[in-house]
Amino acid sequence: MPSQDVPESVDDETTDDLFLGGALTIRQPRTGYRAGLDAVLLAAACPVAPGVSARCLDCGAGAGVAGLALAHRVGGSAVTLVERNGWLAALAAHNCVINELTQRVHVVTADVTLPLATLAVLASAAGSYDHVIANPPYFAHGTGTRAPDPRKDASHAMAVDAFDGWARFAAAMLRPGGSYTIIQRPAAVPEILRALERRFGKIKVLPIYSRDTLPASRVLISAIKGSRAELQILPGRTLHQLGSHRFKPDFDAILRGGTGLTF
């Protein structure tokens, strides 16, 4: 979607925000869903090394933070941002331009839960991606109070059992042996594992804790298409230093410096 669909100046509906210590400028909604820590962690967890020529796809990209952070970290990567909301897709396209990444990042407006055969642009690229990353909405419709902002509601909630659709799409787009990386709330792990079954193996679940004394606030899940290796529950990692709001050095390097996160 052309970047000119987005106003050149920040209006009442958007803000320009800095990510990766100022390396990326992202225009995103002022209200509703606003990308933050999760998107950067997701990008960091994608198992592609700097300098490697890889084809990557960001499902449910929103304004493009995760995909653009991945493209910034891995100079050899080509990234496709897939977002169903046209306005957010336009923001993502604008963000590709202002961060000078249009040579390696492009945006497709599409709903990943629809049959792939109905998505002509994506269907033609099926089976060609090395890595797929996804930050699906955190809640299923009917499990909590709906957000009054329709954009926030669409970004935070999805249909019951939609993880299966996301996993089916990822498997269709990946080459054999390609990786699928997801960030989600811990309560969604059983449903995600069911969706990955028979499509993926070598599944690794990494709990992320805000503080050592609290339950995990999110999980990162990595899986390999077609693998039959066993599931692994990895030792969790904690974001903040003890008794402080400061990030631990490894997470500070990820969130501000744009380094990778190794499972």
C-alpha positions in Angstrom: 0.0 0.0 0.0 1.5 3.4 -0.9 3.1 5.4 1.8 1.3 8.6 0.5 -1.9 7.3 2.1 -0.4 8.4 5.4 -0.2 12.1 6.2 3.4 13.5 6.2 3.0 15.1 9.6 1.9 13.6 12.8 -1.8 14.1 13.2 -4.3 13.5 16.1 -4.4 9.8 15.3 -0.7 8.9 15.2 2.6 9.5 17.0 6.2 9.1 15.9 8.1 6.9 18.3 11.7 5.7 18.6 12.7 2.1 18.9 16.1 0.3 19.2 17.7 3.3 20.9 16.5 5.6 18.2 17.7 3.5 15.3 14.0 3.1 14.0 11.3 5.8 13.9 7.9 4.3 13.8 4.6 6.0 13.1 1.8 4.2 15.0 -1.7 4.8 16.3 -1.9 7.3 19.2 -4.6 5.1 20.8 -5.6 1.5 20.5 -2.9 -1.1 19.8 0.6 0.4 20.2 3.7 -1.8 19.6 6.3 -2.0 22.3 8.6 -4.5 24.0 6.9 -7.6 22.6 7.5 -6.6 18.9 11.2 -6.0 19.6 11.6 -9.3 21.5 9.9 -11.2 18.7 12.2 -9.7 16.1 15.3 -10.5 18.2 14.1 -14.1 18.7 13.9 -14.9 14.9 16.8 -17.3 14.4 18.6 -15.6 11.5 22.1 -14.3 11.9 23.4 -10.9 10.8 24.7 -11.0 7.2 22.6 -14.0 6.2 20.5 -13.7 3.1 17.1 -14.8 4.4 13.4 -14.4 3.4 11.3 -13.5 6.4 7.6 -12.8 6.9 5.9 -10.9 9.7 2.3 -12.0 10.3 -0.1 -9.5 11.7 2.6 -6.8 11.4 0.6 -3.8 12.5 2.7 -0.7 11.9 5.7 -2.9 11.2 7.8 -2.7 14.3 8.8 -6.4 14.5 9.5 -6.8 10.8 11.5 -3.5 10.5 13.5 -4.3 13.7 14.3 -7.7 12.1 15.4 -6.0 8.8 17.5 -3.5 10.8 19.3 -6.3 12.7 19.9 -8.6 9.8 21.2 -6.7 6.8 20.9 -9.5 4.4 17.2 -10.2 5.1 14.2 -9.4 2.9 11.0 -9.0 4.9 7.3 -9.2 4.0 5.0 -7.4 6.4 1.4 -8.9 6.3 -1.3 -6.8 8.0 -5.1 -7.2 7.4 -6.0 -3.6 8.5 -5.5 -1.2 5.6 -4.8 1.8 7.8 -2.1 0.0 9.8 -0.7 -1.5 6.5 -0.4 2.1 5.2 1.5 3.1 8.4 3.8 0.1 8.0 4.5 1.2 4.3 5.2 4.7 5.5 7.6 3.4 8.2 9.5 1.4 5.5 10.0 4.7 3.7 11.1 6.8 6.6 13.5 4.1 7.8 15.0 3.7 4.3 14.2 0.0 4.1 12.0 -0.1 1.1 14.6 -2.1 -0.9 14.3 -5.0 1.5 10.9 -4.6 3.2 7.4 -4.5 1.6 3.9 -4.6 2.8 1.0 -6.9 1.9 -2.6 -6.2 3.1 -4.1 -9.6 3.8 -5.8 -11.6 6.5 -3.6 -14.6 7.3 -6.6 -16.6 8.6 -8.2 -16.8 5.2 -7.5 -19.7 2.8 -4.2 -19.1 1.1 -5.7 -19.7 -2.3 -7.7 -16.5 -1.9 -4.6 -14.4 -1.3 -3.0 -14.3 -4.7 0.1 -12.3 -3.8 1.0 -14.5 -0.9 -0.1 -17.8 -2.6 2.5 -17.3 -5.3 5.3 -17.1 -2.7 4.1 -20.2 -0.7 7.0 -22.4 0.5 9.6 -19.8 -0.1 10.2 -18.2 3.3 13.0 -19.1 5.7 11.5 -17.6 8.8 8.0 -16.5 9.8 7.4 -14.4 13.0 4.0 -13.6 14.5 2.5 -11.6 17.4 -1.1 -12.8 17.3 -3.8 -11.0 19.3 -3.6 -11.8 23.0 -7.2 -12.7 23.6 -10.0 -14.7 22.0 -13.3 -12.9 21.4 -15.8 -14.0 24.2 -13.1 -14.5 26.8 -13.1 -10.9 28.2 -14.3 -7.4 27.8 -14.1 -6.1 24.2 -12.0 -3.0 23.8 -14.1 0.1 22.9 -11.6 1.2 20.2 -12.3 -1.0 17.2 -8.6 -0.9 16.1 -7.5 -2.0 19.5 -10.1 -4.7 19.7 -9.0 -6.1 16.4 -5.4 -6.1 17.5 -5.9 -7.6 21.0 -8.6 -10.2 20.2 -9.3 -12.8 17.5 -11.6 -15.6 16.8 -11.5 -18.7 19.1 -9.1 -21.3 17.7 -7.6 -18.8 15.3 -4.0 -20.0 16.3 -4.7 -22.9 14.0 -5.2 -20.6 11.1 -2.0 -18.7 11.9 0.0 -21.9 12.2 -1.5 -23.2 8.9 -0.6 -20.0 7.1 3.0 -20.1 8.6 3.5 -23.7 7.5 2.2 -23.0 4.0 4.6 -20.0 3.6 7.7 -21.7 5.0 10.2 -23.9 3.2 10.9 -27.3 4.8 13.0 -26.7 7.8 12.0 -23.1 8.1 11.3 -21.5 11.5 8.1 -20.1 13.0 8.6 -17.8 16.1 5.6 -16.5 18.2 5.3 -14.3 21.2 2.2 -14.7 23.3 0.7 -14.8 26.8 1.4 -18.0 28.8 -2.3 -19.0 29.0 -2.3 -19.5 25.2 0.5 -22.1 25.2 -1.8 -25.2 25.1 -3.8 -23.9 22.1 -0.6 -22.9 20.3 1.0 -26.3 20.8 -2.2 -28.0 19.4 -2.0 -25.7 16.4 1.7 -26.6 15.8 1.1 -30.3 16.1 1.8 -32.3 12.9 3.1 -29.2 11.2 6.1 -28.3 13.3 8.6 -29.9 15.6 11.7 -29.0 17.6 9.4 -26.7 19.6 11.0 -24.5 22.2 9.1 -22.6 24.8 10.9 -19.7 26.5 9.1 -18.1 29.5 9.8 -14.4 29.9 9.5 -12.9 33.4 9.2 -9.2 34.2 10.7 -9.9 37.6 12.0 -13.0 39.3 9.2 -12.9 41.9 6.3 -12.8 39.4 4.8 -15.4 37.1 5.9 -15.3 33.4 4.2 -12.4 31.6 4.8 -13.8 28.1 6.4 -16.7 26.2 8.4 -16.9 23.1 7.9 -20.1 21.1 10.1 -21.3 18.3 9.2 -24.2 16.0 10.7 -25.8 12.9 8.5 -26.9 9.9 8.6 -30.7 9.4 10.9 -31.4 12.3 10.1 -34.4 14.6 12.4 -33.3 17.4 10.8 -33.2 20.9 9.4 -30.2 22.7 11.7 -28.3 25.1 10.6 -26.1 27.9 13.6 -23.8 28.4 14.7 -22.0 31.6 13.0 -18.7 31.8 14.7 -15.3 31.5 14.0 -12.1 33.5 13.7 -8.7 32.0 14.5 -6.4 34.9 17.3 -6.2 37.4 16.5 -7.1 41.0 14.8 -4.2 42.8 15.0 -1.9 39.7 13.1 -0.8 36.7 16.3 -1.1 34.6 16.6 -3.9 32.1 19.2 -6.6 32.7 22.2 -6.1 30.4 21.3 -8.8 27.9 17.7 -7.4 27.5 19.0 -3.8 27.4 21.2 -4.9 24.4 18.2 -6.4 22.7 15.7 -3.6 23.3 18.0 -0.6 22.8 20.9 -2.1 20.8 19.0 -4.3 18.5 20.9 -7.5 19.2 19.5 -11.0 18.8 17.9 -13.2 21.5 19.2 -16.8 21.5 16.9 -19.5 22.7 
